[in-house]
Amino acid sequence: MGSVRRGIGFVIGMVAVLVIGLAVAAPAVATTSTWSLNDIGQKFCVPQNGTKSYLLVQVSGTWTSTITYGVRNLPPGSSGTVGTIPPGSNDTSTINGFIGVTYAAAPVGDYHAEVWATDGDTTQTTPVLLRYGTGSACW
C-alpha cells in the first residue's frame, strides 16, 4: 500500500510540475487598446509674422501602452513639442495633452497641419487648419 501511495504522490507531483511549467511558459495574452484621437475642429488665425500657441490633444477610449503625440506638416520653420499620455482611459471630453507650437512667419493663406498620436502599433491623425492673415483675412 505504501508503494501505491508513493506512486500516486509521484504522479500528482509530476502533474503539478507540468501544469506550473505550462503556466509559466504560456505566452501573455495581448490586451487590445480601443482608443481614438478625437477631431475637435482645431483652427487658428496666425499673424503673418508668426506667433506661439498651443494645440489640444483629446484621446478617448482605453489604452494599455503609452501614447505619444505631436504635430506635423507645419509651415517651414515652425516647430511643435512632443508629449505622452500614460496608459489609461477617457470617456469624457477631457483634454489629455497640449502641444506647444511656435509658428514661423509665412505668406497669407491656409496651411493644413495634423495632430498625430501613436501607441507604437497604431497612429491616428486629426486636421488642424492654420490660416495666416489678420482681421477679416482669418474668418
N, C-alpha and C positions, 0 to 999 in steps of 0.2 A: 504494500500500500504506500509506503514511503517513497518508493521509486516512481510510482504513478503521480504522486503529488509533486515531486521534483520535476517530473516531465511536464506536467501541466504548468507549473510555475515557470519553467524554462520557455515554454511556448508563449505564455502570456507576456513574459519579459521581452521576447523577441518581437512579438507583435507591437508592443509598446514602443520599442526602439524603432521599428519600421514606420509606425504612424508618426512619431515625433520627427524622424528623418524626412518623411514626405512633407510634413507641415513646414519644416524649416526650408526645404528645397523648393517649395511651391513658389511660382512667381507671384509678385504682388499684383493684385487686381487694380487695373488703372481706373482712376476716377475720371469722370468726364466733366469738363467745365462747360457751363452753358451761360456765357456772358456775351454782352453786346455793347459796343461803343455807340452811344446814342448821338444821333444827329440833332443838335439843339439849335440849329439855324443860326450859326455864328456869322456875323458880317460886321465889318468895321470900316469906318471912314478914316483914312490915314492921310495926314498932311503930306503934300508933295515932297517936303524936305525930310520926311521920316519922323518917327516917334517911338515910344516904348509903350507896351501894354501887356495884358495877359489874355491868353486863350483858356477856355474852360474844358475840362475833361469829365465826362459823365459815363460811367460804366454801370450797367445793371446786370442782374443775374447772380450766378455763383461761379467762383473760380478757385482752383486749388494751387495755382502757381502764381508767382509774382507777375503782374502786368507792367510792362514798360511802355511809356508813351512819350510822344513828342510831336513836332510839326515839320512838314516838308513842303517843298515847292513854293518857298517864299521868294519874293523878288531878290535879285542878285545883291549881295552884300548884307542881307538881313540874316538874323540868326534867332534860334529858339532854344530853350533849355529842354532837358530830358528829365523825366521823373518816373517814379514807380508807385504801384499800388500793391500792398501786401495781399496774400490770399484772403478771401472773404466773400461777402455778398452785399448786394444793394438792391432793394426792391422799391426804393423811393426815388425822388428826384434830386437826391443829394449829389453835389459836385464832388468827385473823387480826387481831382488834382487840378493844378494850374500850370500853364506853360508861359514862362516869361519870354516875351518876344521883343527884339529890337528891330524895327523896320528901317531899312536904309532908304535914302532918297530915291525916288523913281518917278518916271513920267506919269501924268494923269492917266487914269484908266483902271480897268478891273484886273485883278490878279487872283488866281484860284489856288489857294494853299489847301493842305489837308492835315488834319489832326490824325495821327495814327496810334494804334495800341496793339501790343502783341504779348502773348503769353509764352512765346517760344515755339508754339505749334501753329497758332492761328494769328493772322494780322488783319485788323479791320481799320478802315479809314472813314472819316466824315469830312465834308467840304467846309471850307471857310472862305467867304468872299471878302477880299480886300479891295476897297475902292479908294484909289489915290485921288485926292482932289480936296476942295474946300467948299463950304456953303452948299449951294444948290447943285454943285457938281457931284455931291455924295449921294443924296437920296432924294 
